[in-house]
Amino acid sequence: QVQLVESGGGLVQPGGSLRLSCAASGSIFSITLMGWYRQAPGKERELVARITTDESTNYANYADSVKGRFTISRDNAKNTVYLQMNSLKSEDTAVYYCSADNYYGRAYWGQGTQVTVSS
């Protein structure tokens, strides 16, 4: 089992920044991929960014809508993945979920953290 706990959400004005954190615990040795998804009211959950846990590859990919504004990173020593969000827009408003995939293909989810971009 893998447990994920997100933090860092909140209310921010358009153009502002937030950093989300996701701390993993449990069977973390089995995790191969971690990422962030988001779900806005009335919409389906969508991928924001993902990153491999293998330090030799350090591969990350992003949704087109956040490229150049968001950065995903990880600290393997702290078993934590981050999402730095800059130049936030109202359309970034959503509940953001941390995810982790293990090498069996099973996905784990955090409880979600609300991000609201509004003036």
Secondary structure, 3 states (H helix, E strand, C coil): CEEEEEECCEEECCCCCEEEEEEEEECHHHEEEEEEEEECCCCCCEEEEEEECCCCCCCEEECCCCCCCEEEEEECCCCEEEEEECCCCHHHCEEEEEEEEECCCCEEECCCEEEEECC
